Amino acid sequence: MFYQKNLPLWERVLRVLIGIIVIAVTLSLSLDSRMKALIIVSAATFLFFGFIGFCPMCAMVGRKLDAKAKK
């Protein structure tokens, strides 16, 4: 299935950076293993959608990119 990108480049970069930082910080903390797994899976999902440029929640509310933001 092909998804139409609905995230501008700056937001994609921000999502990727935040996902990487959250995963790194979570791995360095001493938390319960289930809590670590939950946080890492959430951050990995954020990271994944940053890479592909599509956010399902943004699509649900009808967010689309304008012509100049698609670059």
mmJSON file of the N, C-alpha and C atoms, coordinates in Angstrom:
{"data_MODEL":{"atom_site":{
"group_PDB":["ATOM","ATOM","ATOM","ATOM","ATOM","ATOM","ATOM","ATOM","ATOM","ATOM","ATOM","ATOM","ATOM","ATOM","ATOM","ATOM","ATOM","ATOM","ATOM","ATOM","ATOM","ATOM","ATOM","ATOM","ATOM","ATOM","ATOM","ATOM","ATOM","ATOM","ATOM","ATOM","ATOM","ATOM","ATOM","ATOM","ATOM","ATOM","ATOM","ATOM","ATOM","ATOM","ATOM","ATOM","ATOM","ATOM","ATOM","ATOM","ATOM","ATOM","ATOM","ATOM","ATOM","ATOM","ATOM","ATOM","ATOM","ATOM","ATOM","ATOM","ATOM","ATOM","ATOM","ATOM","ATOM","ATOM","ATOM","ATOM","ATOM","ATOM","ATOM","ATOM","ATOM","ATOM","ATOM","ATOM","ATOM","ATOM","ATOM","ATOM","ATOM","ATOM","ATOM","ATOM","ATOM","ATOM","ATOM","ATOM","ATOM","ATOM","ATOM","ATOM","ATOM","ATOM","ATOM","ATOM","ATOM","ATOM","ATOM","ATOM","ATOM","ATOM","ATOM","ATOM","ATOM","ATOM","ATOM","ATOM","ATOM","ATOM","ATOM","ATOM","ATOM","ATOM","ATOM","ATOM","ATOM","ATOM","ATOM","ATOM","ATOM","ATOM","ATOM","ATOM","ATOM","ATOM","ATOM","ATOM","ATOM","ATOM","ATOM","ATOM","ATOM","ATOM","ATOM","ATOM","ATOM","ATOM","ATOM","ATOM","ATOM","ATOM","ATOM","ATOM","ATOM","ATOM","ATOM","ATOM","ATOM","ATOM","ATOM","ATOM","ATOM","ATOM","ATOM","ATOM","ATOM","ATOM","ATOM","ATOM","ATOM","ATOM","ATOM","ATOM","ATOM","ATOM","ATOM","ATOM","ATOM","ATOM","ATOM","ATOM","ATOM","ATOM","ATOM","ATOM","ATOM","ATOM","ATOM","ATOM","ATOM","ATOM","ATOM","ATOM","ATOM","ATOM","ATOM","ATOM","ATOM","ATOM","ATOM","ATOM","ATOM","ATOM","ATOM","ATOM","ATOM","ATOM","ATOM","ATOM","ATOM","ATOM","ATOM","ATOM","ATOM","ATOM","ATOM","ATOM","ATOM","ATOM","ATOM","ATOM","ATOM"],
"id":[1,2,3,4,5,6,7,8,9,10,11,12,13,14,15,16,17,18,19,20,21,22,23,24,25,26,27,28,29,30,31,32,33,34,35,36,37,38,39,40,41,42,43,44,45,46,47,48,49,50,51,52,53,54,55,56,57,58,59,60,61,62,63,64,65,66,67,68,69,70,71,72,73,74,75,76,77,78,79,80,81,82,83,84,85,86,87,88,89,90,91,92,93,94,95,96,97,98,99,100,101,102,103,104,105,106,107,108,109,110,111,112,113,114,115,116,117,118,119,120,121,122,123,124,125,126,127,128,129,130,131,132,133,134,135,136,137,138,139,140,141,142,143,144,145,146,147,148,149,150,151,152,153,154,155,156,157,158,159,160,161,162,163,164,165,166,167,168,169,170,171,172,173,174,175,176,177,178,179,180,181,182,183,184,185,186,187,188,189,190,191,192,193,194,195,196,197,198,199,200,201,202,203,204,205,206,207,208,209,210,211,212,213],
"type_symbol":["N","C","C","N","C","C","N","C","C","N","C","C","N","C","C","N","C","C","N","C","C","N","C","C","N","C","C","N","C","C","N","C","C","N","C","C","N","C","C","N","C","C","N","C","C","N","C","C","N","C","C","N","C","C","N","C","C","N","C","C","N","C","C","N","C","C","N","C","C","N","C","C","N","C","C","N","C","C","N","C","C","N","C","C","N","C","C","N","C","C","N","C","C","N","C","C","N","C","C","N","C","C","N","C","C","N","C","C","N","C","C","N","C","C","N","C","C","N","C","C","N","C","C","N","C","C","N","C","C","N","C","C","N","C","C","N","C","C","N","C","C","N","C","C","N","C","C","N","C","C","N","C","C","N","C","C","N","C","C","N","C","C","N","C","C","N","C","C","N","C","C","N","C","C","N","C","C","N","C","C","N","C","C","N","C","C","N","C","C","N","C","C","N","C","C","N","C","C","N","C","C","N","C","C","N","C","C","N","C","C","N","C","C"],
"label_atom_id":["N","CA","C","N","CA","C","N","CA","C","N","CA","C","N","CA","C","N","CA","C","N","CA","C","N","CA","C","N","CA","C","N","CA","C","N","CA","C","N","CA","C","N","CA","C","N","CA","C","N","CA","C","N","CA","C","N","CA","C","N","CA","C","N","CA","C","N","CA","C","N","CA","C","N","CA","C","N","CA","C","N","CA","C","N","CA","C","N","CA","C","N","CA","C","N","CA","C","N","CA","C","N","CA","C","N","CA","C","N","CA","C","N","CA","C","N","CA","C","N","CA","C","N","CA","C","N","CA","C","N","CA","C","N","CA","C","N","CA","C","N","CA","C","N","CA","C","N","CA","C","N","CA","C","N","CA","C","N","CA","C","N","CA","C","N","CA","C","N","CA","C","N","CA","C","N","CA","C","N","CA","C","N","CA","C","N","CA","C","N","CA","C","N","CA","C","N","CA","C","N","CA","C","N","CA","C","N","CA","C","N","CA","C","N","CA","C","N","CA","C","N","CA","C","N","CA","C","N","CA","C","N","CA","C","N","CA","C","N","CA","C","N","CA","C","N","CA","C"],
"label_alt_id":[null,null,null,null,null,null,null,null,null,null,null,null,null,null,null,null,null,null,null,null,null,null,null,null,null,null,null,null,null,null,null,null,null,null,null,null,null,null,null,null,null,null,null,null,null,null,null,null,null,null,null,null,null,null,null,null,null,null,null,null,null,null,null,null,null,null,null,null,null,null,null,null,null,null,null,null,null,null,null,null,null,null,null,null,null,null,null,null,null,null,null,null,null,null,null,null,null,null,null,null,null,null,null,null,null,null,null,null,null,null,null,null,null,null,null,null,null,null,null,null,null,null,null,null,null,null,null,null,null,null,null,null,null,null,null,null,null,null,null,null,null,null,null,null,null,null,null,null,null,null,null,null,null,null,null,null,null,null,null,null,null,null,null,null,null,null,null,null,null,null,null,null,null,null,null,null,null,null,null,null,null,null,null,null,null,null,null,null,null,null,null,null,null,null,null,null,null,null,null,null,null,null,null,null,null,null,null,null,null,null,null,null,null],
"label_comp_id":["MET","MET","MET","PHE","PHE","PHE","TYR","TYR","TYR","GLN","GLN","GLN","LYS","LYS","LYS","ASN","ASN","ASN","LEU","LEU","LEU","PRO","PRO","PRO","LEU","LEU","LEU","TRP","TRP","TRP","GLU","GLU","GLU","ARG","ARG","ARG","VAL","VAL","VAL","LEU","LEU","LEU","ARG","ARG","ARG","VAL","VAL","VAL","LEU","LEU","LEU","ILE","ILE","ILE","GLY","GLY","GLY","ILE","ILE","ILE","ILE","ILE","ILE","VAL","VAL","VAL","ILE","ILE","ILE","ALA","ALA","ALA","VAL","VAL","VAL","THR","THR","THR","LEU","LEU","LEU","SER","SER","SER","LEU","LEU","LEU","SER","SER","SER","LEU","LEU","LEU","ASP","ASP","ASP","SER","SER","SER","ARG","ARG","ARG","MET","MET","MET","LYS","LYS","LYS","ALA","ALA","ALA","LEU","LEU","LEU","ILE","ILE","ILE","ILE","ILE","ILE","VAL","VAL","VAL","SER","SER","SER","ALA","ALA","ALA","ALA","ALA","ALA","THR","THR","THR","PHE","PHE","PHE","LEU","LEU","LEU","PHE","PHE","PHE","PHE","PHE","PHE","GLY","GLY","GLY","PHE","PHE","PHE","ILE","ILE","ILE","GLY","GLY","GLY","PHE","PHE","PHE","CYS","CYS","CYS","PRO","PRO","PRO","MET","MET","MET","CYS","CYS","CYS","ALA","ALA","ALA","MET","MET","MET","VAL","VAL","VAL","GLY","GLY","GLY","ARG","ARG","ARG","LYS","LYS","LYS","LEU","LEU","LEU","ASP","ASP","ASP","ALA","ALA","ALA","LYS","LYS","LYS","ALA","ALA","ALA","LYS","LYS","LYS","LYS","LYS","LYS"],
"label_asym_id":["A","A","A","A","A","A","A","A","A","A","A","A","A","A","A","A","A","A","A","A","A","A","A","A","A","A","A","A","A","A","A","A","A","A","A","A","A","A","A","A","A","A","A","A","A","A","A","A","A","A","A","A","A","A","A","A","A","A","A","A","A","A","A","A","A","A","A","A","A","A","A","A","A","A","A","A","A","A","A","A","A","A","A","A","A","A","A","A","A","A","A","A","A","A","A","A","A","A","A","A","A","A","A","A","A","A","A","A","A","A","A","A","A","A","A","A","A","A","A","A","A","A","A","A","A","A","A","A","A","A","A","A","A","A","A","A","A","A","A","A","A","A","A","A","A","A","A","A","A","A","A","A","A","A","A","A","A","A","A","A","A","A","A","A","A","A","A","A","A","A","A","A","A","A","A","A","A","A","A","A","A","A","A","A","A","A","A","A","A","A","A","A","A","A","A","A","A","A","A","A","A","A","A","A","A","A","A","A","A","A","A","A","A"],
"label_entity_id":["1","1","1","1","1","1","1","1","1","1","1","1","1","1","1","1","1","1","1","1","1","1","1","1","1","1","1","1","1","1","1","1","1","1","1","1","1","1","1","1","1","1","1","1","1","1","1","1","1","1","1","1","1","1","1","1","1","1","1","1","1","1","1","1","1","1","1","1","1","1","1","1","1","1","1","1","1","1","1","1","1","1","1","1","1","1","1","1","1","1","1","1","1","1","1","1","1","1","1","1","1","1","1","1","1","1","1","1","1","1","1","1","1","1","1","1","1","1","1","1","1","1","1","1","1","1","1","1","1","1","1","1","1","1","1","1","1","1","1","1","1","1","1","1","1","1","1","1","1","1","1","1","1","1","1","1","1","1","1","1","1","1","1","1","1","1","1","1","1","1","1","1","1","1","1","1","1","1","1","1","1","1","1","1","1","1","1","1","1","1","1","1","1","1","1","1","1","1","1","1","1","1","1","1","1","1","1","1","1","1","1","1","1"],
"label_seq_id":[1,1,1,2,2,2,3,3,3,4,4,4,5,5,5,6,6,6,7,7,7,8,8,8,9,9,9,10,10,10,11,11,11,12,12,12,13,13,13,14,14,14,15,15,15,16,16,16,17,17,17,18,18,18,19,19,19,20,20,20,21,21,21,22,22,22,23,23,23,24,24,24,25,25,25,26,26,26,27,27,27,28,28,28,29,29,29,30,30,30,31,31,31,32,32,32,33,33,33,34,34,34,35,35,35,36,36,36,37,37,37,38,38,38,39,39,39,40,40,40,41,41,41,42,42,42,43,43,43,44,44,44,45,45,45,46,46,46,47,47,47,48,48,48,49,49,49,50,50,50,51,51,51,52,52,52,53,53,53,54,54,54,55,55,55,56,56,56,57,57,57,58,58,58,59,59,59,60,60,60,61,61,61,62,62,62,63,63,63,64,64,64,65,65,65,66,66,66,67,67,67,68,68,68,69,69,69,70,70,70,71,71,71],
"pdbx_PDB_ins_code":[null,null,null,null,null,null,null,null,null,null,null,null,null,null,null,null,null,null,null,null,null,null,null,null,null,null,null,null,null,null,null,null,null,null,null,null,null,null,null,null,null,null,null,null,null,null,null,null,null,null,null,null,null,null,null,null,null,null,null,null,null,null,null,null,null,null,null,null,null,null,null,null,null,null,null,null,null,null,null,null,null,null,null,null,null,null,null,null,null,null,null,null,null,null,null,null,null,null,null,null,null,null,null,null,null,null,null,null,null,null,null,null,null,null,null,null,null,null,null,null,null,null,null,null,null,null,null,null,null,null,null,null,null,null,null,null,null,null,null,null,null,null,null,null,null,null,null,null,null,null,null,null,null,null,null,null,null,null,null,null,null,null,null,null,null,null,null,null,null,null,null,null,null,null,null,null,null,null,null,null,null,null,null,null,null,null,null,null,null,null,null,null,null,null,null,null,null,null,null,null,null,null,null,null,null,null,null,null,null,null,null,null,null],
"Cartn_x":[0.844,0.0,0.896,0.54,1.315,0.613,1.391,0.86,1.36,0.502,0.91,1.543,2.73,3.435,2.632,2.546,1.832,2.664,3.978,4.873,5.911,6.092,7.152,8.529,9.532,10.893,11.384,11.148,11.647,11.027,9.763,9.104,9.605,9.899,10.454,11.808,12.662,13.987,13.838,12.937,12.705,12.216,11.315,10.813,11.922,12.776,13.881,14.848,15.204,16.124,15.538,14.293,13.65,13.564,13.232,13.167,14.507,15.577,16.922,17.314,17.049,17.405,16.63,15.335,14.519,14.986,15.321,15.818,17.141,18.053,19.353,19.219,18.381,18.19,17.52,16.55,15.857,16.8,17.688,18.639,19.624,19.88,20.834,20.192,18.878,18.191,17.99,17.84,17.574,16.074,15.336,13.89,13.536,12.309,11.787,11.846,12.139,12.327,11.059,9.891,8.649,8.456,8.817,8.695,9.685,10.905,11.899,11.396,10.857,10.359,9.225,8.332,7.206,7.698,8.645,9.173,9.938,10.731,11.518,10.612,9.574,8.641,7.923,7.54,6.892,7.839,9.083,10.061,10.399,10.456,10.744,9.602,8.382,7.24,7.331,7.682,7.876,8.985,10.066,11.206,10.806,10.068,9.621,8.772,7.797,6.938,7.7,8.755,9.611,10.35,10.803,11.506,10.594,9.386,8.513,7.745,7.67,7.027,5.517,4.957,3.503,3.113,2.14,1.63,0.144,-0.243,-1.649,-2.592,-2.15,-3.01,-3.217,-2.169,-2.298,-3.23,-3.166,-4.037,-5.499,-5.724,-7.094,-7.77,-6.976,-7.566,-7.496,-6.984,-6.983,-5.785,-4.684,-3.495,-2.86,-2.553,-1.89,-0.762,0.24,1.343,0.973,1.402,1.236,2.384,2.333,3.287,4.723,4.989,6.36,6.927,6.094,6.579,6.938,6.588,6.873,8.334,9.091,10.502,11.341],
"Cartn_y":[-1.163,0.0,1.234,2.21,3.434,4.538,5.22,6.311,7.632,8.618,9.95,10.646,11.173,11.819,13.015,13.119,14.243,14.958,14.693,15.371,16.173,17.441,18.216,17.721,18.075,17.598,17.941,19.16,19.558,18.697,18.329,17.509,16.063,15.581,14.234,14.138,15.14,15.159,15.232,16.057,16.188,14.877,14.19,12.907,11.856,11.821,10.857,11.16,12.418,12.789,12.492,12.831,12.573,11.074,10.291,8.841,8.254,8.693,8.197,8.597,9.846,10.328,9.581,9.38,8.675,7.237,6.563,5.186,5.156,6.069,6.098,6.387,7.337,7.666,6.511,5.889,4.76,3.598,3.33,2.234,2.522,3.8,4.142,4.208,4.25,4.318,2.927,2.893,1.609,1.534,1.05,0.894,-0.588,-0.881,-2.229,-2.616,-3.861,-4.28,-4.075,-4.255,-4.035,-2.564,-1.7,-0.268,0.174,-0.363,-0.053,-0.483,-1.673,-2.19,-1.321,-0.899,-0.056,1.285,1.9,3.194,3.036,1.987,1.771,1.496,0.706,0.436,1.716,2.544,3.816,4.738,4.821,5.668,5.111,3.799,3.187,3.452,3.47,3.805,5.248,6.136,7.543,7.691,6.958,6.96,6.423,5.329,4.715,5.681,6.321,7.246,8.495,8.846,9.939,9.575,8.322,7.871,7.803,7.3,7.155,8.431,9.384,10.664,10.647,9.657,9.54,9.374,10.128,10.013,9.657,8.505,8.094,9.051,9.574,10.499,11.807,12.277,13.49,13.225,12.033,11.676,11.601,11.146,11.039,12.399,13.436,14.773,15.551,14.903,15.501,16.368,16.195,17.007,16.594,17.577,17.338,18.352,18.011,18.918,19.879,21.127,22.049,21.834,22.469,22.218,22.524,23.607,23.954,23.127,22.493,21.673,20.262,19.854,18.507,18.308,19.364,19.266,18.558],
"Cartn_z":[0.0,0.0,0.0,-0.786,-0.875,-0.094,0.707,1.506,0.956,0.939,0.522,1.727,1.534,2.634,3.134,4.45,5.036,6.097,6.117,7.044,6.267,6.619,5.956,6.384,5.613,5.869,7.258,7.719,9.034,10.138,9.991,11.004,10.943,9.744,9.605,10.297,10.073,10.707,12.22,12.692,14.129,14.74,14.071,14.577,14.644,13.63,13.623,14.775,14.944,16.022,17.399,17.598,18.887,19.15,18.133,18.298,18.705,18.059,18.389,19.801,20.165,21.503,22.582,22.377,23.377,23.545,22.45,22.549,23.3,22.99,23.661,25.153,25.511,26.93,27.661,27.031,27.663,27.93,26.993,27.195,28.314,28.581,29.632,31.015,31.1,32.384,32.973,34.276,34.932,35.249,34.289,34.425,34.38,34.719,34.568,33.091,32.798,31.404,30.564,31.155,30.404,30.075,31.016,30.778,29.704,29.754,28.724,27.348,27.264,25.988,25.456,26.334,25.92,25.371,26.055,25.614,24.303,24.18,22.967,21.764,21.96,20.854,20.432,21.39,21.065,20.294,20.743,20.06,18.679,18.551,17.25,16.265,16.74,15.889,15.42,16.327,15.994,14.955,15.154,14.236,12.861,12.829,11.579,10.758,11.403,10.669,10.241,10.959,10.517,9.244,9.156,7.959,6.737,6.906,5.739,5.407,6.352,6.067,6.124,6.763,6.86,8.318,8.758,10.122,10.051,10.568,10.498,11.23,12.368,13.11,12.337,11.675,10.857,9.674,9.116,7.997,8.439,9.668,10.166,10.287,10.582,10.697,9.388,8.326,6.998,6.665,7.347,7.079,5.759,4.931,3.655,3.515,2.698,2.445,1.329,1.476,0.356,-0.632,-1.773,-2.856,-2.468,-1.75,-1.41,-0.263,0.553,1.658,1.216,-0.003,-0.477,-0.858,-0.931,-1.362,-0.346],
"occupancy":[1.0,1.0,1.0,1.0,1.0,1.0,1.0,1.0,1.0,1.0,1.0,1.0,1.0,1.0,1.0,1.0,1.0,1.0,1.0,1.0,1.0,1.0,1.0,1.0,1.0,1.0,1.0,1.0,1.0,1.0,1.0,1.0,1.0,1.0,1.0,1.0,1.0,1.0,1.0,1.0,1.0,1.0,1.0,1.0,1.0,1.0,1.0,1.0,1.0,1.0,1.0,1.0,1.0,1.0,1.0,1.0,1.0,1.0,1.0,1.0,1.0,1.0,1.0,1.0,1.0,1.0,1.0,1.0,1.0,1.0,1.0,1.0,1.0,1.0,1.0,1.0,1.0,1.0,1.0,1.0,1.0,1.0,1.0,1.0,1.0,1.0,1.0,1.0,1.0,1.0,1.0,1.0,1.0,1.0,1.0,1.0,1.0,1.0,1.0,1.0,1.0,1.0,1.0,1.0,1.0,1.0,1.0,1.0,1.0,1.0,1.0,1.0,1.0,1.0,1.0,1.0,1.0,1.0,1.0,1.0,1.0,1.0,1.0,1.0,1.0,1.0,1.0,1.0,1.0,1.0,1.0,1.0,1.0,1.0,1.0,1.0,1.0,1.0,1.0,1.0,1.0,1.0,1.0,1.0,1.0,1.0,1.0,1.0,1.0,1.0,1.0,1.0,1.0,1.0,1.0,1.0,1.0,1.0,1.0,1.0,1.0,1.0,1.0,1.0,1.0,1.0,1.0,1.0,1.0,1.0,1.0,1.0,1.0,1.0,1.0,1.0,1.0,1.0,1.0,1.0,1.0,1.0,1.0,1.0,1.0,1.0,1.0,1.0,1.0,1.0,1.0,1.0,1.0,1.0,1.0,1.0,1.0,1.0,1.0,1.0,1.0,1.0,1.0,1.0,1.0,1.0,1.0,1.0,1.0,1.0,1.0,1.0,1.0],
"B_iso_or_equiv":[0.0,0.0,0.0,0.0,0.0,0.0,0.0,0.0,0.0,0.0,0.0,0.0,0.0,0.0,0.0,0.0,0.0,0.0,0.0,0.0,0.0,0.0,0.0,0.0,0.0,0.0,0.0,0.0,0.0,0.0,0.0,0.0,0.0,0.0,0.0,0.0,0.0,0.0,0.0,0.0,0.0,0.0,0.0,0.0,0.0,0.0,0.0,0.0,0.0,0.0,0.0,0.0,0.0,0.0,0.0,0.0,0.0,0.0,0.0,0.0,0.0,0.0,0.0,0.0,0.0,0.0,0.0,0.0,0.0,0.0,0.0,0.0,0.0,0.0,0.0,0.0,0.0,0.0,0.0,0.0,0.0,0.0,0.0,0.0,0.0,0.0,0.0,0.0,0.0,0.0,0.0,0.0,0.0,0.0,0.0,0.0,0.0,0.0,0.0,0.0,0.0,0.0,0.0,0.0,0.0,0.0,0.0,0.0,0.0,0.0,0.0,0.0,0.0,0.0,0.0,0.0,0.0,0.0,0.0,0.0,0.0,0.0,0.0,0.0,0.0,0.0,0.0,0.0,0.0,0.0,0.0,0.0,0.0,0.0,0.0,0.0,0.0,0.0,0.0,0.0,0.0,0.0,0.0,0.0,0.0,0.0,0.0,0.0,0.0,0.0,0.0,0.0,0.0,0.0,0.0,0.0,0.0,0.0,0.0,0.0,0.0,0.0,0.0,0.0,0.0,0.0,0.0,0.0,0.0,0.0,0.0,0.0,0.0,0.0,0.0,0.0,0.0,0.0,0.0,0.0,0.0,0.0,0.0,0.0,0.0,0.0,0.0,0.0,0.0,0.0,0.0,0.0,0.0,0.0,0.0,0.0,0.0,0.0,0.0,0.0,0.0,0.0,0.0,0.0,0.0,0.0,0.0,0.0,0.0,0.0,0.0,0.0,0.0],
"pdbx_formal_charge":[null,null,null,null,null,null,null,null,null,null,null,null,null,null,null,null,null,null,null,null,null,null,null,null,null,null,null,null,null,null,null,null,null,null,null,null,null,null,null,null,null,null,null,null,null,null,null,null,null,null,null,null,null,null,null,null,null,null,null,null,null,null,null,null,null,null,null,null,null,null,null,null,null,null,null,null,null,null,null,null,null,null,null,null,null,null,null,null,null,null,null,null,null,null,null,null,null,null,null,null,null,null,null,null,null,null,null,null,null,null,null,null,null,null,null,null,null,null,null,null,null,null,null,null,null,null,null,null,null,null,null,null,null,null,null,null,null,null,null,null,null,null,null,null,null,null,null,null,null,null,null,null,null,null,null,null,null,null,null,null,null,null,null,null,null,null,null,null,null,null,null,null,null,null,null,null,null,null,null,null,null,null,null,null,null,null,null,null,null,null,null,null,null,null,null,null,null,null,null,null,null,null,null,null,null,null,null,null,null,null,null,null,null],
"auth_seq_id":[1,1,1,2,2,2,3,3,3,4,4,4,5,5,5,6,6,6,7,7,7,8,8,8,9,9,9,10,10,10,11,11,11,12,12,12,13,13,13,14,14,14,15,15,15,16,16,16,17,17,17,18,18,18,19,19,19,20,20,20,21,21,21,22,22,22,23,23,23,24,24,24,25,25,25,26,26,26,27,27,27,28,28,28,29,29,29,30,30,30,31,31,31,32,32,32,33,33,33,34,34,34,35,35,35,36,36,36,37,37,37,38,38,38,39,39,39,40,40,40,41,41,41,42,42,42,43,43,43,44,44,44,45,45,45,46,46,46,47,47,47,48,48,48,49,49,49,50,50,50,51,51,51,52,52,52,53,53,53,54,54,54,55,55,55,56,56,56,57,57,57,58,58,58,59,59,59,60,60,60,61,61,61,62,62,62,63,63,63,64,64,64,65,65,65,66,66,66,67,67,67,68,68,68,69,69,69,70,70,70,71,71,71],
"auth_comp_id":["MET","MET","MET","PHE","PHE","PHE","TYR","TYR","TYR","GLN","GLN","GLN","LYS","LYS","LYS","ASN","ASN","ASN","LEU","LEU","LEU","PRO","PRO","PRO","LEU","LEU","LEU","TRP","TRP","TRP","GLU","GLU","GLU","ARG","ARG","ARG","VAL","VAL","VAL","LEU","LEU","LEU","ARG","ARG","ARG","VAL","VAL","VAL","LEU","LEU","LEU","ILE","ILE","ILE","GLY","GLY","GLY","ILE","ILE","ILE","ILE","ILE","ILE","VAL","VAL","VAL","ILE","ILE","ILE","ALA","ALA","ALA","VAL","VAL","VAL","THR","THR","THR","LEU","LEU","LEU","SER","SER","SER","LEU","LEU","LEU","SER","SER","SER","LEU","LEU","LEU","ASP","ASP","ASP","SER","SER","SER","ARG","ARG","ARG","MET","MET","MET","LYS","LYS","LYS","ALA","ALA","ALA","LEU","LEU","LEU","ILE","ILE","ILE","ILE","ILE","ILE","VAL","VAL","VAL","SER","SER","SER","ALA","ALA","ALA","ALA","ALA","ALA","THR","THR","THR","PHE","PHE","PHE","LEU","LEU","LEU","PHE","PHE","PHE","PHE","PHE","PHE","GLY","GLY","GLY","PHE","PHE","PHE","ILE","ILE","ILE","GLY","GLY","GLY","PHE","PHE","PHE","CYS","CYS","CYS","PRO","PRO","PRO","MET","MET","MET","CYS","CYS","CYS","ALA","ALA","ALA","MET","MET","MET","VAL","VAL","VAL","GLY","GLY","GLY","ARG","ARG","ARG","LYS","LYS","LYS","LEU","LEU","LEU","ASP","ASP","ASP","ALA","ALA","ALA","LYS","LYS","LYS","ALA","ALA","ALA","LYS","LYS","LYS","LYS","LYS","LYS"],
"auth_asym_id":["A","A","A","A","A","A","A","A","A","A","A","A","A","A","A","A","A","A","A","A","A","A","A","A","A","A","A","A","A","A","A","A","A","A","A","A","A","A","A","A","A","A","A","A","A","A","A","A","A","A","A","A","A","A","A","A","A","A","A","A","A","A","A","A","A","A","A","A","A","A","A","A","A","A","A","A","A","A","A","A","A","A","A","A","A","A","A","A","A","A","A","A","A","A","A","A","A","A","A","A","A","A","A","A","A","A","A","A","A","A","A","A","A","A","A","A","A","A","A","A","A","A","A","A","A","A","A","A","A","A","A","A","A","A","A","A","A","A","A","A","A","A","A","A","A","A","A","A","A","A","A","A","A","A","A","A","A","A","A","A","A","A","A","A","A","A","A","A","A","A","A","A","A","A","A","A","A","A","A","A","A","A","A","A","A","A","A","A","A","A","A","A","A","A","A","A","A","A","A","A","A","A","A","A","A","A","A","A","A","A","A","A","A"],
"auth_atom_id":["N","CA","C","N","CA","C","N","CA","C","N","CA","C","N","CA","C","N","CA","C","N","CA","C","N","CA","C","N","CA","C","N","CA","C","N","CA","C","N","CA","C","N","CA","C","N","CA","C","N","CA","C","N","CA","C","N","CA","C","N","CA","C","N","CA","C","N","CA","C","N","CA","C","N","CA","C","N","CA","C","N","CA","C","N","CA","C","N","CA","C","N","CA","C","N","CA","C","N","CA","C","N","CA","C","N","CA","C","N","CA","C","N","CA","C","N","CA","C","N","CA","C","N","CA","C","N","CA","C","N","CA","C","N","CA","C","N","CA","C","N","CA","C","N","CA","C","N","CA","C","N","CA","C","N","CA","C","N","CA","C","N","CA","C","N","CA","C","N","CA","C","N","CA","C","N","CA","C","N","CA","C","N","CA","C","N","CA","C","N","CA","C","N","CA","C","N","CA","C","N","CA","C","N","CA","C","N","CA","C","N","CA","C","N","CA","C","N","CA","C","N","CA","C","N","CA","C","N","CA","C","N","CA","C","N","CA","C","N","CA","C","N","CA","C","N","CA","C"],
"pdbx_PDB_model_num":[1,1,1,1,1,1,1,1,1,1,1,1,1,1,1,1,1,1,1,1,1,1,1,1,1,1,1,1,1,1,1,1,1,1,1,1,1,1,1,1,1,1,1,1,1,1,1,1,1,1,1,1,1,1,1,1,1,1,1,1,1,1,1,1,1,1,1,1,1,1,1,1,1,1,1,1,1,1,1,1,1,1,1,1,1,1,1,1,1,1,1,1,1,1,1,1,1,1,1,1,1,1,1,1,1,1,1,1,1,1,1,1,1,1,1,1,1,1,1,1,1,1,1,1,1,1,1,1,1,1,1,1,1,1,1,1,1,1,1,1,1,1,1,1,1,1,1,1,1,1,1,1,1,1,1,1,1,1,1,1,1,1,1,1,1,1,1,1,1,1,1,1,1,1,1,1,1,1,1,1,1,1,1,1,1,1,1,1,1,1,1,1,1,1,1,1,1,1,1,1,1,1,1,1,1,1,1,1,1,1,1,1,1]
}}}
